[in-house]
Amino acid sequence: MAGTRLYDVFLSHTSEDFDFPRDHIRHLVEVVTGTVMDDVDNVSALHPEEWAKRKTQHRKVAEQHLITCEYRDANLYLRQQRIWGAGE
């Protein structure tokens, strides 16, 4: 049975990391979902090696953003450091 999953990356107005670089949102969603969308909106799974590469790239962006983040309570990377492999 096929289905759709909704990922609530930013949970609410009060918990949104408003200063996260918007040009990296798509990359964040790809890493969180393990999928990629092409130019005509076809979705396919990322190969494990590609997912690991993108996860590493996202982690670098998230860690750099953390330095200047003004919405630390809403910072997804801080809330999910174990998932992102922080400190590895």
C-alpha angles and dihedrals in degrees: 000000000000119000146169124247122204116211114201097207093168108036102200145335090273095049101043120121092226096183098051106124105267093208088066098051093093090051090049091053091048091053095044094048100033089229138105130210121215128214093277094047098257109151122213136170119262116240110247093249092051091046091052090049092050091045090055091048092048092048090056091051092046093049092048090049091050090065092067102020112139094188101057093154088061098038106128093202092055092047092050105032093135091057093048092049097242113185094023 
